[in-house]
Amino acid sequence: MDSSTQTHHSPFEAKIIAALRSVFDPEIPVNIYDLGLIYNLKINEQTNDVAILMTLTTPNCPVAEDMPLQVQDAVKLVEGVGTVKVELTFEPPWDKEMLSESALLELGLL
């Protein structure tokens, strides 16, 4: 990753990302963050409210209803977090190009 695309995470954002990494896709044994299922993560610095835009590996995922709740519950455990809003989208559709390098390694695709 070149330095122009690398983002610096605040300590609080790093905790949110760690919480997201504790949630695993039921079909692929990789966490949702490294799978690229988190499309957008917004943190209000005044209130520590968190808004997450995410997708699933497939629209007919058997846990479609449960996954946003699991994500919300995991993020709510982060100390100091405000409200947590998780929104599900299927635009653009997820594909394996969105996998992080560590996910590709874990799946033996690198």
LOMITI-870170 format. One line per field, with one value per residue: residue number from 1; residue in one letter; y negated, z, x of N, C-alpha, C, O, CB in turn. Coordinates in pm, 1 decimal. Atoms other than C-alpha are relative to their C-alpha. Glycine has a CB too. Layout:
<torros>
k = NUM,...
r = a,...
ny = Y,...
nz = Z,...
nx = X,...
cay = Y,...
caz = Z,...
cax = X,...
cy = Y,...
cz = Z,...
cx = X,...
oy = Y,...
oz = Z,...
ox = X,...
cby = Y,...
cbz = Z,...
cbx = X,...
</torros>
This chain:
<torros>
k = 1,2,3,4,5,6,7,8,9,10,11,12,13,14,15,16,17,18,19,20,21,22,23,24,25,26,27,28,29,30,31,32,33,34,35,36,37,38,39,40,41,42,43,44,45,46,47,48,49,50,51,52,53,54,55,56,57,58,59,60,61,62,63,64,65,66,67,68,69,70,71,72,73,74,75,76,77,78,79,80,81,82,83,84,85,86,87,88,89,90,91,92,93,94,95,96,97,98,99,100,101,102,103,104,105,106,107,108,109,110
r = m,d,s,s,t,q,t,h,h,s,p,f,e,a,k,i,i,a,a,l,r,s,v,f,d,p,e,i,p,v,n,i,y,d,l,g,l,i,y,n,l,k,i,n,e,q,t,n,d,v,a,i,l,m,t,l,t,t,p,n,c,p,v,a,e,d,m,p,l,q,v,q,d,a,v,k,l,v,e,g,v,g,t,v,k,v,e,l,t,f,e,p,p,w,d,k,e,m,l,s,e,s,a,l,l,e,l,g,l,l
ny = 118.1,119.6,91.0,87.3,-64.9,-44.7,95.5,-7.2,-16.8,48.6,-113.9,-40.3,-68.6,-129.1,-87.6,-34.8,-97.0,-124.7,-58.5,-51.9,-121.0,-110.4,-56.2,-83.5,-43.4,-140.7,-89.0,9.6,13.7,123.0,105.5,84.3,116.8,-43.4,-45.8,116.8,17.8,133.0,97.2,133.2,8.6,141.9,21.1,139.1,21.4,64.4,-87.4,-139.1,-79.5,-74.2,-41.1,-100.2,-47.6,-128.8,-91.5,-141.0,-65.1,-30.5,51.3,-106.7,-50.1,-49.8,81.9,139.0,80.0,-2.6,59.0,138.8,-0.6,-48.5,109.6,103.6,-46.8,-2.3,137.8,58.3,-40.5,87.9,98.5,139.0,14.8,57.6,-86.8,-75.9,-22.9,-86.7,-3.6,-105.9,34.1,-97.7,81.0,-99.1,-136.3,-43.6,-109.0,-35.1,106.9,84.7,-65.7,58.2,-91.0,-102.2,-94.1,-83.5,-92.8,-93.7,-90.7,-69.3,52.4,80.5
nz = 0.0,0.2,-110.1,32.7,-31.2,-138.9,-88.2,-139.3,-86.0,-136.8,-93.3,-15.5,123.5,-2.3,-87.1,76.0,101.1,-73.2,-29.4,126.6,31.8,-86.5,61.3,113.0,98.3,-28.8,111.3,26.7,-135.7,-8.4,-60.2,97.5,38.3,98.5,118.5,78.3,-9.7,-55.3,108.1,-54.0,-145.4,-37.2,-144.1,-39.0,-102.9,-117.9,-75.2,16.6,68.2,109.9,108.9,80.9,120.1,27.3,89.4,-29.8,114.5,93.9,-49.3,-63.0,-113.6,-100.2,-122.1,42.8,-105.5,-122.2,13.2,-48.4,-146.4,-55.4,17.7,-94.4,-135.2,-16.7,-6.6,-125.2,-110.1,-5.3,-107.3,39.8,124.5,-12.0,68.3,111.5,104.4,104.9,117.3,93.4,141.0,95.0,107.8,105.7,-51.4,-48.8,69.4,-70.2,18.2,-118.5,-109.5,-39.2,20.2,-105.1,28.4,111.6,-57.8,-85.8,84.9,88.5,136.2,34.3
nx = 85.3,-85.1,33.4,112.0,127.3,-2.4,65.2,-42.6,117.0,-10.1,7.1,140.8,38.2,-69.5,79.7,120.9,-44.4,-26.9,131.6,52.3,-77.4,43.2,120.3,-41.0,98.2,31.1,-33.6,-143.6,-56.1,-79.5,82.7,70.2,-81.0,-98.6,72.7,39.8,145.2,28.9,-18.8,-22.9,-2.2,-2.7,2.3,18.4,-103.1,57.4,89.5,-44.1,101.2,-61.2,89.2,-68.0,67.5,-62.2,68.8,-21.7,-63.1,107.5,129.3,78.1,-76.5,95.0,2.1,22.6,62.5,-80.6,-132.9,-7.9,14.1,-127.2,-96.3,40.3,-32.0,-145.8,-49.4,51.2,-87.2,-117.5,13.0,16.7,75.7,133.8,95.4,-56.1,99.2,-53.7,86.8,-36.4,18.4,-55.1,-56.2,-18.7,-4.0,-131.0,-68.7,-123.7,-99.1,6.8,-71.7,-128.5,-112.5,-2.2,108.7,-46.1,-97.0,71.9,76.5,-92.7,15.4,-118.6
cay = 0.0,-332.8,-618.1,-819.0,-555.7,-470.4,-629.3,-710.3,-586.5,-765.0,-544.1,-544.4,-448.0,-170.4,-32.2,-41.0,144.1,400.8,453.2,496.0,752.9,957.6,1025.8,1309.2,1391.0,1723.5,1857.3,1740.8,1780.6,1419.1,1112.7,867.6,581.2,772.8,918.1,562.5,575.2,237.1,-23.8,-327.7,-403.8,-748.7,-860.5,-1185.0,-1318.8,-1523.6,-1249.0,-929.5,-821.2,-563.0,-512.6,-203.7,-125.0,241.1,517.8,896.8,1141.7,1230.4,1071.9,1414.4,1455.9,1670.9,1420.0,1107.4,996.7,1092.8,949.9,576.3,652.2,849.0,557.6,308.2,517.4,558.6,185.5,93.1,277.6,21.9,-200.5,-553.9,-481.8,-682.3,-555.2,-294.1,-287.8,-5.1,-30.9,254.5,198.3,415.9,133.6,193.2,571.8,728.8,931.3,1092.9,792.0,623.8,872.7,729.4,878.1,1054.8,1207.0,1331.0,1485.6,1646.3,1799.8,1917.4,1694.4,1514.6
caz = 0.0,-94.4,153.7,-39.0,24.7,377.3,640.8,993.6,1248.7,1574.7,1885.2,1918.6,1553.8,1597.8,1883.8,1659.9,1386.1,1642.4,1743.2,1377.9,1341.5,1619.8,1394.2,1144.5,826.3,874.6,532.3,503.1,813.4,803.4,997.2,825.9,828.3,641.8,408.1,295.5,411.9,586.8,316.1,538.4,900.3,1032.6,1385.6,1527.6,1727.1,1960.5,2059.6,1961.8,1772.6,1509.3,1171.8,972.9,616.5,543.1,304.6,312.2,89.6,-69.2,-50.1,36.5,320.9,586.4,857.8,669.9,960.6,1235.6,1096.1,1144.2,1502.8,1568.6,1432.6,1641.0,1956.8,1901.1,1846.6,2146.8,2367.4,2283.5,2583.4,2533.5,2221.0,2168.9,1956.7,1693.2,1366.0,1118.8,769.5,520.5,147.0,-155.4,-374.0,-491.4,-460.0,-260.6,-447.2,-353.6,-486.7,-158.1,56.7,253.5,211.2,548.0,446.1,118.6,315.1,563.9,280.7,100.4,-199.9,-191.2
cax = 0.0,153.3,153.5,-107.1,-375.1,-267.4,-487.2,-386.2,-638.2,-701.7,-666.8,-1047.3,-1096.7,-839.2,-1054.0,-1362.5,-1171.3,-1052.2,-1417.1,-1514.2,-1236.7,-1400.7,-1701.8,-1660.5,-1845.0,-2030.0,-1930.3,-1568.7,-1347.8,-1224.1,-1337.5,-1571.1,-1318.7,-1047.9,-1310.9,-1383.1,-1745.0,-1716.2,-1769.4,-1771.1,-1688.4,-1776.7,-1700.4,-1835.4,-1539.3,-1761.1,-2003.5,-1813.4,-2124.9,-2037.5,-2206.2,-2114.6,-2210.5,-2152.5,-2241.1,-2249.5,-2064.9,-2399.1,-2748.9,-2897.6,-2651.8,-2826.5,-2735.1,-2846.9,-3065.8,-2821.6,-2497.6,-2574.2,-2682.9,-2363.9,-2159.7,-2356.4,-2314.9,-1938.8,-1883.3,-2102.1,-1851.7,-1581.6,-1522.3,-1655.0,-1857.7,-2177.5,-2463.4,-2388.3,-2580.2,-2519.7,-2662.4,-2664.9,-2615.1,-2555.8,-2424.6,-2163.6,-2189.5,-1906.5,-1646.5,-1318.1,-1121.3,-1221.3,-1028.3,-736.8,-392.0,-418.0,-753.5,-602.7,-316.9,-554.1,-756.6,-444.3,-511.6,-174.3
cy = -124.4,-102.7,-90.5,65.0,46.5,-106.5,21.7,6.1,-59.9,121.9,50.9,77.6,138.5,99.9,46.6,107.9,134.7,70.7,60.6,129.9,117.8,68.5,74.2,32.7,148.4,95.9,1.4,-26.9,-119.8,-107.5,-95.3,-120.9,38.3,57.6,-117.8,-24.3,-135.8,-102.4,-138.4,3.8,-146.9,-10.7,-149.0,-26.3,-67.8,99.8,146.2,90.3,63.8,37.6,91.4,36.6,128.7,79.5,141.9,64.3,36.0,-51.4,109.5,66.7,43.9,-86.0,-147.3,-86.5,-13.0,-81.3,-147.2,-10.5,45.8,-110.9,-109.6,38.5,-2.8,-141.5,-68.1,34.4,-88.4,-109.2,-141.6,-20.9,-58.0,94.9,67.9,28.3,82.7,5.9,103.4,-47.5,113.4,-71.2,-61.7,140.4,37.3,99.7,18.7,-98.9,-87.9,61.3,-72.9,102.8,111.0,102.1,94.8,104.8,109.1,104.4,76.3,-46.6,-86.6,88.4
cz = 0.0,99.6,-32.7,32.0,145.1,88.3,141.9,86.1,137.0,92.0,16.9,-123.0,-6.1,87.6,-70.8,-103.5,65.6,32.6,-126.9,-38.3,89.4,-55.8,-127.3,-91.4,24.2,-109.9,-31.2,134.0,15.9,59.5,-106.7,-45.3,-109.4,-125.9,-89.6,3.8,58.7,-107.9,53.6,152.1,34.2,151.2,25.6,116.5,126.2,88.0,3.4,-53.6,-121.8,-101.3,-92.3,-118.9,-39.9,-100.2,49.8,-124.1,-106.5,55.9,65.7,112.0,108.6,126.7,-30.7,110.7,122.9,-9.6,45.2,151.9,67.5,-5.5,101.6,143.1,26.1,19.0,128.8,120.3,14.6,103.2,-56.7,-126.1,28.3,-63.1,-117.7,-98.6,-109.8,-113.2,-97.4,-141.9,-86.3,-125.0,46.8,59.2,43.5,-97.9,61.3,-22.7,125.6,120.0,30.4,-25.6,105.9,-20.1,-113.0,49.4,78.1,-82.7,-98.2,-144.1,-43.2,-20.5
cx = 89.9,-52.2,-118.9,-134.7,-6.1,-65.4,49.5,-125.1,27.2,-4.8,-143.8,-46.0,64.9,-76.5,-127.6,35.3,30.6,-131.8,-60.4,71.8,-37.7,-125.6,40.6,-116.0,-27.5,47.1,149.4,67.1,94.2,-90.2,-52.9,81.8,99.8,-64.2,-38.0,-150.0,-38.5,31.9,32.8,-9.7,13.9,-11.2,-14.8,94.6,-53.0,-75.9,45.9,-110.6,66.6,-107.8,79.6,-87.9,71.1,-81.4,21.6,60.8,-103.3,-132.5,-85.4,77.5,-98.5,-7.3,-27.1,-61.3,89.5,129.1,7.1,-12.0,128.4,105.1,-29.0,38.6,150.6,54.4,-46.4,87.1,124.1,-24.0,-13.0,-81.4,-138.1,-100.7,68.8,-112.1,65.6,-101.8,53.0,-26.0,52.7,50.9,130.0,2.5,142.5,59.8,138.0,113.4,9.0,72.2,130.7,109.0,1.2,-112.2,40.2,99.7,-69.7,-75.5,88.5,-9.4,117.6,120.3
oy = -137.9,-97.9,-139.9,-5.4,87.1,-225.1,133.8,-80.9,-43.5,228.6,171.4,180.9,234.2,218.7,161.2,206.0,239.6,193.0,168.4,220.8,229.7,169.4,18.1,52.2,224.3,214.9,101.3,-122.5,-104.7,-106.0,-108.7,-169.5,-30.4,64.0,-99.2,-90.9,-177.0,-125.2,-213.9,69.8,-208.6,51.0,-229.5,31.6,-54.4,97.3,226.6,211.9,3.4,90.5,56.4,68.6,129.0,46.0,162.7,8.5,43.4,-41.2,79.3,183.3,-30.6,-76.5,-235.2,-202.1,-116.9,-141.3,-181.8,-95.1,-10.3,-131.4,-160.3,-42.9,-42.2,-164.6,-150.0,-36.9,-84.8,-177.6,-183.9,-134.8,-27.3,215.6,15.0,88.9,43.2,41.4,114.1,-106.7,192.9,-10.2,-135.7,156.5,-2.8,181.4,-63.3,-89.2,-158.6,-2.2,-117.0,220.6,226.9,219.6,214.7,220.7,227.5,220.0,157.6,29.0,-141.5,38.9
oz = 85.4,140.2,59.2,56.1,193.2,76.9,184.0,76.5,193.7,50.7,28.8,-110.8,-53.5,55.9,-55.5,-119.5,9.8,22.6,-122.8,-96.2,66.1,-2.1,-214.4,-46.8,47.3,-84.4,-81.4,201.9,58.0,38.6,-214.7,-156.9,-211.0,-231.0,-206.5,-83.8,49.0,-140.6,-7.8,208.6,6.6,213.6,-23.7,223.8,232.9,210.5,80.1,-35.1,-185.1,-65.5,-138.5,-103.8,-64.5,-131.7,153.2,-233.4,-225.0,176.3,154.8,144.3,141.5,202.6,48.1,128.0,188.9,89.2,122.3,213.7,169.1,89.3,167.3,217.3,134.3,105.3,185.5,220.6,117.1,101.5,-140.0,-167.4,130.2,-38.9,-175.1,-63.7,-164.1,-92.9,-119.3,-169.4,-42.5,-230.6,145.0,177.1,-19.6,-155.4,141.4,43.9,144.8,224.9,-60.9,-48.0,74.5,12.4,-106.7,7.9,63.3,-42.0,-177.1,-236.2,-153.4,-49.9
ox = 177.5,-168.3,-184.2,-232.8,-111.9,-34.7,78.2,-211.6,135.3,-50.3,-166.3,-111.9,3.7,-82.8,-170.1,-37.3,-1.6,-140.9,-119.8,12.4,8.0,-171.3,107.0,-229.1,66.6,66.0,201.1,29.6,208.9,-211.5,4.5,63.9,110.8,-0.5,-71.7,-205.1,-154.1,148.3,108.3,-96.9,116.7,-97.6,64.2,78.0,6.9,-64.6,-7.1,-107.0,153.2,-213.0,188.2,-205.7,191.7,-195.6,85.0,52.1,-70.6,-156.1,-164.8,54.8,-190.9,-103.7,7.7,-22.6,91.3,171.7,96.6,52.6,169.4,181.0,61.9,93.5,194.0,139.1,26.0,85.7,192.2,-126.4,67.2,-103.0,-199.9,-96.9,164.0,-213.4,168.8,-217.9,173.7,-130.3,135.8,67.7,125.4,33.9,240.3,-12.1,182.8,216.4,108.0,82.8,200.5,80.9,28.0,-95.2,13.1,95.9,-39.5,-87.5,40.4,21.5,117.0,229.0
cby = 0.2,-61.7,-85.4,-38.2,118.3,28.8,13.3,-122.1,148.9,-102.8,-40.3,-124.1,-84.0,-17.2,-73.1,-127.1,-52.8,-28.7,-107.0,-105.3,-28.4,-51.6,-112.0,127.9,-26.0,15.9,-41.0,-113.5,126.3,-43.7,-78.5,-47.5,-57.6,102.7,78.0,16.1,110.7,-28.0,-6.9,-101.1,85.9,-79.7,56.4,-30.9,-83.0,-113.3,-7.4,54.7,-87.8,126.9,-124.5,125.7,-108.0,79.4,-15.9,71.5,125.7,152.6,-63.3,104.0,-108.9,140.7,13.5,-2.4,61.5,141.8,10.4,-83.5,90.6,125.6,-57.0,-25.0,141.9,67.0,-80.4,47.8,143.0,-62.3,8.1,-61.2,135.7,-140.3,-80.3,133.1,-135.0,143.7,-139.5,130.1,-133.3,105.9,-109.7,-27.6,98.9,62.6,-28.6,136.1,-86.7,-26.6,147.4,-44.5,-77.9,-65.6,-75.9,-87.2,-73.9,-75.6,-77.3,147.4,-80.1,-103.5
cbz = 123.7,-141.2,34.7,-146.9,-92.9,46.7,-7.2,39.3,12.9,33.8,137.2,22.5,-123.7,52.0,131.4,-70.4,-75.2,130.7,59.4,-112.4,13.4,142.9,-31.3,49.4,-146.9,19.7,-123.5,-106.4,36.9,-141.8,105.3,58.8,123.3,61.6,41.2,-143.0,84.5,131.6,-86.9,-58.5,62.9,-70.0,68.2,38.6,-57.1,-42.4,-58.7,132.4,-41.3,52.3,-78.5,84.1,-116.9,128.5,-146.2,42.1,45.0,-27.8,-115.5,-103.3,54.1,38.2,74.7,-122.6,39.9,34.4,-143.5,-64.8,42.5,-77.5,-145.1,-9.4,20.9,-121.7,-122.6,25.4,-19.6,-139.8,95.0,-18.4,-72.3,-66.9,-47.8,48.9,-56.6,54.9,-67.4,29.6,-35.1,-38.2,-45.3,-78.2,-106.6,141.6,-152.8,-42.3,-123.5,35.6,-34.7,150.1,3.4,138.5,-37.1,-110.4,90.0,91.0,-75.9,6.3,-10.3,109.1
cbx = -97.1,7.1,120.9,5.3,-22.7,146.0,-154.0,90.4,-37.7,-114.8,57.1,-91.0,40.4,145.5,-36.0,-61.0,125.1,80.2,-95.7,15.8,149.1,-27.1,-105.4,63.1,50.1,-149.4,-77.0,33.5,74.4,56.5,80.7,-130.7,75.0,92.0,-125.9,44.8,-60.1,83.0,-124.6,-101.1,116.5,-115.1,128.6,-150.0,112.1,-93.1,-138.0,50.3,-124.5,73.4,-57.7,34.0,2.2,16.7,49.6,-133.7,75.5,-7.7,-78.4,-41.1,99.4,36.9,133.0,-91.0,-133.1,33.8,44.7,-109.0,-116.2,49.7,-5.7,-151.2,-53.9,67.4,-47.7,-142.1,42.6,30.1,120.8,131.8,-12.9,-7.1,-123.9,67.2,-56.2,31.8,-9.2,-78.7,71.4,-106.9,-99.2,130.1,-51.4,-11.2,10.9,44.7,-36.3,-144.5,28.2,-0.7,132.5,-12.6,-129.7,64.5,98.5,-97.4,-105.5,-24.4,-128.0,29.6
</torros>
